[in-house]
Each structure stands twice: as structure tokens, then as C-alpha cells.
Amino acid sequence: MSTTTAAPVTKGIVIAVVREQAPGEQRVASVPEVVQKLTKSGYEVRIEHDAGAGAYYPDDLYAAAGARIVTGRADLLQGATIVLCVQPPSVADVEMLAEGTIVIGFMNPASSLSTVARMRDRRITAFALELVPRITRAQSMDALSSQATAGGYAAAILGADNCPRFLPMLTTAAGTIRPATVLILGAGVAGLMAIATAKRLGAMVEAYDVRRAAGEQVRSLGAKFLELAINAEGQGGYARELTAEEKVQEQQMVSAAVARSDIVITTAAIPGRKAPVLITKETVATMRPGAVIVDLAAETGGNCELTESGKTVKVHGVTIIGPQNLPARVAYHASQMYAKNLQSFLSLLVGKDGALTREFTDEILAASLLVHAGEVRHRPTLDLISGGKP
Ligand SMILES: NC(=O)c1ccc[n+]([C@@H]2O[C@H](COP(=O)([O-])OP(=O)(O)OC[C@H]3O[C@@H](n4cnc5c(N)ncnc54)[C@H](O)[C@@H]3O)[C@@H](O)[C@H]2O)c1
């Protein structure tokens, strides 16, 4: 019996995976399992030395998957066709890239304008994963969702870890313990994962979202959905901003729910805007001592008025945690999911003939193309860079 091995198709494409340099970033853009698939398809894969160390993927696993371990950023990036990253590259990284290099990762464009401008000037092609449209065909490359899943899980664990109570109901010889009450504000991807995790830990879970459609998903996880007589579902399934009157109604209902909770996890966000304040300092004063707030919106202004990004503060005996980069706390699986998102994204860039496309007409590529051929292609970023000037 003769066996045939499929010949590698992707000849001459060099993929470089960087070691993340942002403080506290433990994730890596590719994992050995995915690297193996890429090398088998004929890509040449280079990994920066210790790139996976923070997520517990040692160099030798990448080497066994067919990657070359490279020490030193310049050697890694020189001659790379595609660079994979989690966080946006630094300006110094961009200086090392040849014209036409493709960079794929979270680009955080509004806070990385100098990098964006440098990529434009050096004619780099950059795809921003946060701009991938949330259409069915793009689900496998939706890194916002995969990382929000990791963040929601980590938030529930962080809340439980800082809570002085048991979460489940216990009936013991030493008495009966009532289950803790966990409130989730914002039931998008992260919020739903936080609900599922808190339920598994045995808590009584309540949740609220301005989008009424979220109610069904919340109830399907066995949690109680708090309802207002308004629906603030806006364009593309995201929330719209509430009117002043709606905000008062929301505030009253949310405040009452917060006051009876042991753990509150907030994930409310409106794309491109500062996070809405859902918990005022007056509401915090009504909470039980020992209660915990985990504010996932800390990095975009916070859902609680007293949140300090990157810090844990105690006010009236209430612990308020403003975590940064929660997905990095579960770096092993967050990296695995992210790597699969990137693998899927790459399949759009490389045709069945193994050739790299330079025509980014596919809807997903076109939407996520941030910089290309000396131009910033994402209008809101272009407006920020040019300061409103044409
Ligand atoms: N491929 C897909 O089709 C796909 C993939 C991912 C997400 N989605 C949908 O996109 C939407 C947004 O998901 P996300 O997790 O990125 O959201 P997000 O991170 O932008 O916001 C988190 C949640 O906060 C809610 N929120 C905003 N203001 C609020 C307020 N004042 N009070 C309470 N809650 C508030 C939002 O409605 C959202 O559910 C959801 O409908 C989700 O199901 C679709």
C-alpha cells in the first residue's frame, strides 16, 4: 500500500511570533499546536525565544512543532512576511520591519497612534483584530470574543477569591450556609461567561443588560435577568447610549441589586466610548462590608465611580478591583484561543494555491485593514491622527 503525504503548499511565507513586551502581558500569539499546523502547511515559522514562557508554552514545544527559535527581535523580524502579536507593535519594532510586512494582532489604534503613523510611513500592512466584523463567517477569528470569554471567567474567579464568603449553599454539621449572591452588570460575551462561572461555583446569580435580547441568554444559564421597561439595543447588536431619563430608572434598579449582592462583576461597555457609570459612590456605601466589585471596564473609565484602573481599593469595607488585562491571568487557554483565531484569519490571506493575497477585498480583511500601502484605512483612526484635518 502506498502512502502519499500532502506536499506543503505555502512556500516562502515566513511567519514571526513575537515575545510580548507590554507589562503584565503573559499571552502569546501562537501556541505549539497551531504552529505545527502552520509548519505542516508549508509556512516557515519563527518564534522569539521565550515568547510562550508567560503562558507556559516552552521553546522546546515550539521547536518540536517545527518552528525556529530566534533570539533577538531584529533577527526575528528581518525577512518576516507576516508578524503575529497580541499587543500592538512598538515604534521600535516597526522600524525593523521591511516595507510590505503584514502585522496581525490587537492594534488598540486609538491609544497607539504613533505606531499607526509609523506603520503608515514605512508602508506596513496592519490588520487590527478588534475590527473584525462580528458576522457568522468571522466567528472563528473573533479574538474580542475569545479574550472576553477568558476575561469573564477570570473575573468570576477573582471575585470569589476576594470574597470572605462561600459561594455555594452548604448544609453541614456546623450549620447551614446561604449561597452568595453574584450580580453581573453587562451580559455580553464576558458577562455571560462570568455568569456561567459563578453559577458553577454555586452562587445565586442575577444579571442586567440594557439589551433586552440578553435576557434569554442570561436565563438559559440559570440566572435571573433584571428588567427595565426599556430596550437599548443599538446598531449591530451593540448597546446604544441611554437617555437621561432612562439612566435614572436604570440607576435605581441597579443600585437596589448592587446593595443586596456579595460580588458584583461589571462588564458594561459601549464601543468607542467611555464605559457607563453604573455604580455610584453613594451606592457603594449601601453595600455590605466584605462585598466585592470586579470592574472589567476599569481600563475604559470604569463602571464603578470609585474604581482605580490597575488597583484594588477598599471603601466602607467594600473591595473594589480594577483589573487590567484579565485574559492574561488565564494565559494558557487565552493564548490557545487567540492562536486559533489567528490561524483562521490567516486562511483568508493565503489562497488554496498557497499564494499570499495582496487584494484585501474580502469583507473581513477589508474591515480589519488598519494601515496599508502608506495609508490609514480605518476612518476613525485616520480622523484621530489627522486631528480632524483632511
Ligand atoms: N459573531 C457574532 O455574531 C457575535 C460575536 C460576539 C458578540 N456578538 C454580540 O455583540 C454584542 C456585544 O458583545 P460584547 O461582549 O462585545 O459587548 P461589549 O463588550 O461591547 O459590552 C458588554 C455588554 O455591556 C452592555 N451594556 C452597555 N451599556 C450598558 C449599561 N448601561 N447597562 C448595562 N449593560 C450595558 C452591552 O449591551 C453588552 O452586552 C452582543 O450582542 C453579542 O452577543 C456577536
The ligand as an SDF file (V2000), in Angstrom:
LIG
                    3D

 44 48  0  0  0  0  0  0  0  0999 V2000
  -20.2350   36.7400   15.7780 N   0  0  0  0  0  0  0  0  0  0  0  0
  -21.2550   37.2970   16.3790 C   0  0  0  0  0  0  0  0  0  0  0  0
  -22.3480   37.3040   15.8780 O   0  0  0  0  0  0  0  0  0  0  0  0
  -21.0140   37.9490   17.7100 C   0  0  0  0  0  0  0  0  0  0  0  0
  -19.8290   37.7130   18.3520 C   0  0  0  0  0  0  0  0  0  0  0  0
  -19.5930   38.3310   19.5950 C   0  0  0  0  0  0  0  0  0  0  0  0
  -20.5680   39.1590   20.1330 C   0  0  0  0  0  0  0  0  0  0  0  0
  -21.7220   39.3570   19.4980 N   0  0  0  0  0  0  0  0  0  0  0  0
  -22.7490   40.2290   20.0760 C   0  0  0  0  0  0  0  0  0  0  0  0
  -22.2360   41.5490   20.1850 O   0  0  0  0  0  0  0  0  0  0  0  0
  -22.8470   42.1870   21.2930 C   0  0  0  0  0  0  0  0  0  0  0  0
  -21.8220   42.8420   22.1850 C   0  0  0  0  0  0  0  0  0  0  0  0
  -20.9780   41.8770   22.7900 O   0  0  0  0  0  0  0  0  0  0  0  0
  -19.6700   42.2950   23.6160 P   0  0  0  0  0  0  0  0  0  0  0  0
  -19.4850   41.2820   24.6690 O   0  0  0  0  0  0  0  0  0  0  0  0
  -18.5510   42.5820   22.7190 O   0  0  0  0  0  0  0  0  0  0  0  0
  -20.1630   43.6500   24.2540 O   0  0  0  0  0  0  0  0  0  0  0  0
  -19.3410   44.8720   24.8590 P   0  0  0  0  0  0  0  0  0  0  0  0
  -18.0530   44.4000   25.4540 O   0  0  0  0  0  0  0  0  0  0  0  0
  -19.3330   45.9700   23.8640 O   0  0  0  0  0  0  0  0  0  0  0  0
  -20.3360   45.3000   26.0570 O   0  0  0  0  0  0  0  0  0  0  0  0
  -20.6480   44.4090   27.1150 C   0  0  0  0  0  0  0  0  0  0  0  0
  -22.1020   44.4580   27.4490 C   0  0  0  0  0  0  0  0  0  0  0  0
  -22.4140   45.6750   28.1450 O   0  0  0  0  0  0  0  0  0  0  0  0
  -23.7590   46.0100   27.8300 C   0  0  0  0  0  0  0  0  0  0  0  0
  -24.0410   47.3910   28.2510 N   0  0  0  0  0  0  0  0  0  0  0  0
  -23.6910   48.5580   27.6530 C   0  0  0  0  0  0  0  0  0  0  0  0
  -24.1550   49.6220   28.3610 N   0  0  0  0  0  0  0  0  0  0  0  0
  -24.8090   49.0980   29.4400 C   0  0  0  0  0  0  0  0  0  0  0  0
  -25.4930   49.6810   30.5330 C   0  0  0  0  0  0  0  0  0  0  0  0
  -25.6270   50.9970   30.6620 N   0  0  0  0  0  0  0  0  0  0  0  0
  -26.0490   48.8520   31.4560 N   0  0  0  0  0  0  0  0  0  0  0  0
  -25.9410   47.5020   31.3180 C   0  0  0  0  0  0  0  0  0  0  0  0
  -25.2960   46.8960   30.3180 N   0  0  0  0  0  0  0  0  0  0  0  0
  -24.7410   47.6910   29.3830 C   0  0  0  0  0  0  0  0  0  0  0  0
  -23.8160   45.7350   26.3490 C   0  0  0  0  0  0  0  0  0  0  0  0
  -25.1740   45.6080   25.9180 O   0  0  0  0  0  0  0  0  0  0  0  0
  -23.0410   44.4230   26.2410 C   0  0  0  0  0  0  0  0  0  0  0  0
  -23.8630   43.2860   26.3540 O   0  0  0  0  0  0  0  0  0  0  0  0
  -23.6730   41.1140   21.9690 C   0  0  0  0  0  0  0  0  0  0  0  0
  -24.9880   41.2340   21.4690 O   0  0  0  0  0  0  0  0  0  0  0  0
  -23.0790   39.8360   21.4880 C   0  0  0  0  0  0  0  0  0  0  0  0
  -23.9770   38.7460   21.5310 O   0  0  0  0  0  0  0  0  0  0  0  0
  -21.9710   38.7870   18.2780 C   0  0  0  0  0  0  0  0  0  0  0  0
  1  2  1  0
  2  3  2  0
  2  4  1  0
  4  5  1  0
  4 44  2  0
  5  6  2  0
  6  7  1  0
  7  8  2  0
  8  9  1  0
  8 44  1  0
  9 10  1  0
  9 42  1  0
 10 11  1  0
 11 12  1  0
 11 40  1  0
 12 13  1  0
 13 14  1  0
 14 15  2  0
 14 16  1  0
 14 17  1  0
 17 18  1  0
 18 19  2  0
 18 20  1  0
 18 21  1  0
 21 22  1  0
 22 23  1  0
 23 24  1  0
 23 38  1  0
 24 25  1  0
 25 26  1  0
 25 36  1  0
 26 27  1  0
 26 35  1  0
 27 28  2  0
 28 29  1  0
 29 30  1  0
 29 35  2  0
 30 31  1  0
 30 32  2  0
 32 33  1  0
 33 34  2  0
 34 35  1  0
 36 37  1  0
 36 38  1  0
 38 39  1  0
 40 41  1  0
 40 42  1  0
 42 43  1  0
M  CHG  2   8   1  16  -1
M  END
$$$$
